[in-house]
């Protein structure tokens, strides 16, 4: 499958909401004591705009077959000075989503590679990703 990775724009909002809804549904079914179903879009246009305008945050999309088929949301964070931890800057992947019908084709790997590249361009060489145990 041919696809490209690009910076998301506000015009992608409805496609982004579809991907978020897919993963949100998965989470609310798998861990209902933590997540609940959303009524309508769980992320507002303002939420997406904040990501896109924040210099320490970004959202990349995979586009193929004329639609957005995946996304990665990554933030640069600062670990505070703590007696047992070293202060540091690192990147955290908050969301990595590939549409169900497009999985197992390397899109997630390409999105993560772009997230790493973005972090390195900002002098950050550590990228963290948390994954729920149920997520296979």
LOLUM-673168 format. One record per residue (C-alpha): residue in one letter; x, y, z. Coordinates in steps of 0.25 Angstrom, whole numbers, padded with zeros to 4 digits, always signed. Layout:
LOLUM-673168
AXYZ
...
This chain:
LOLUM-673168
X+0000+0000+0000
X+0005+0014-0003
X+0004+0024+0007
X+0011+0037+0012
X+0014+0043+0025
X+0012+0057+0027
X+0009+0068+0038
X-0006+0068+0042
X-0014+0081+0039
X-0027+0086+0045
X-0034+0081+0032
X-0031+0067+0036
X-0040+0068+0049
X-0052+0059+0044
X-0042+0048+0040
X-0034+0049+0053
X-0047+0048+0061
X-0050+0035+0053
X-0037+0029+0057
X-0038+0034+0071
X-0052+0028+0072
X-0047+0015+0068
X-0036+0014+0078
X-0045+0020+0089
X-0056+0009+0086
X-0045-0002+0088
X-0040+0004+0101
X-0054+0006+0107
X-0058-0009+0103
X-0044-0014+0108
X-0043-0006+0121
X-0057-0001+0125
X-0053+0002+0139
X-0043+0013+0133
X-0049+0017+0120
X-0064+0020+0116
X-0070+0022+0103
X-0071+0036+0098
X-0083+0043+0093
X-0078+0050+0080
X-0064+0054+0077
X-0055+0052+0090
X-0045+0063+0085
X-0050+0077+0081
X-0044+0085+0070
X-0037+0093+0080
X-0030+0081+0086
X-0025+0078+0072
X-0021+0093+0069
X-0013+0093+0083
X-0005+0081+0078
X-0002+0087+0065
X+0002+0101+0070
X+0010+0096+0082
X+0025+0096+0079
X+0027+0084+0088
X+0016+0076+0082
X+0012+0070+0068
X+0003+0061+0061
X+0007+0054+0049
X-0003+0046+0040
X-0001+0035+0030
X-0009+0038+0017
X-0013+0027+0007
X-0024+0024-0002
X-0029+0038-0001
X-0031+0038+0014
X-0024+0039+0027
X-0021+0025+0032
X-0012+0026+0044
X-0007+0037+0053
X+0004+0039+0064
X+0003+0050+0074
X+0016+0053+0081
X+0020+0063+0092
X+0034+0067+0098
X+0034+0067+0113
X+0043+0071+0124
X+0045+0061+0135
X+0046+0069+0148
X+0058+0069+0158
X+0055+0058+0168
X+0064+0051+0178
X+0064+0038+0170
X+0062+0043+0156
X+0071+0051+0147
X+0065+0063+0141
X+0064+0061+0126
X+0056+0065+0113
X+0049+0053+0106
X+0038+0051+0096
X+0026+0044+0099
X+0017+0037+0089
X+0003+0040+0094
X-0005+0033+0083
X-0001+0024+0072
X-0013+0019+0063
X-0014+0012+0050
X-0028+0009+0045
X-0032-0005+0047
X-0032-0009+0032
X-0018-0003+0029
X-0011-0010+0041
X+0001-0019+0039
X+0006-0012+0027
X+0018-0003+0033
X+0009+0009+0035
X+0011+0009+0050
X+0026+0007+0049
X+0027+0019+0039
X+0019+0028+0048
X+0028+0024+0060
X+0041+0027+0051
X+0035+0041+0048
X+0032+0043+0063
X+0047+0040+0066
X+0052+0049+0055
X+0044+0060+0060
X+0049+0058+0074
X+0064+0058+0069
X+0062+0070+0061
X+0059+0077+0075
X+0071+0071+0082
X+0063+0060+0089
X+0068+0046+0087
X+0059+0038+0096
X+0045+0034+0092
X+0035+0027+0102
X+0023+0020+0098
X+0013+0014+0108
X+0004+0002+0103
X-0007-0004+0111
X-0005-0019+0114
X-0018-0023+0106
X-0013-0016+0093
X-0007-0027+0084
